[in-house]
Amino acid sequence: MIELLTIFVLAVFVGFEVVSKVSTILHTPLMSGANAIHGVILVGAILITGQADGGIALVLGLLAVFLATVNVVGGFVVTDRMLEMFKGHKR
């Protein structure tokens, strides 16, 4: 168990360092890639929740599905707002 926690903490630090070093011009493509990854996470959460045996597993699975859905939708909203900044003004 401690090994998994150590890997998780290291992944958080590495992910933070990698994302914080991305230049501003690459944020829109990075968000699009992140949305694709979060879509895969959502599908995985749905599959795992469908195989839940106990009540706690079902509740945690539904929470994972909800949070993954919020993450995907929020990512698309942010990407759309960022792309709107690059469009010209309509007259």
Order of alpha helices (4+ residues) and beta strands (2+ residues): alpha-alpha-alpha
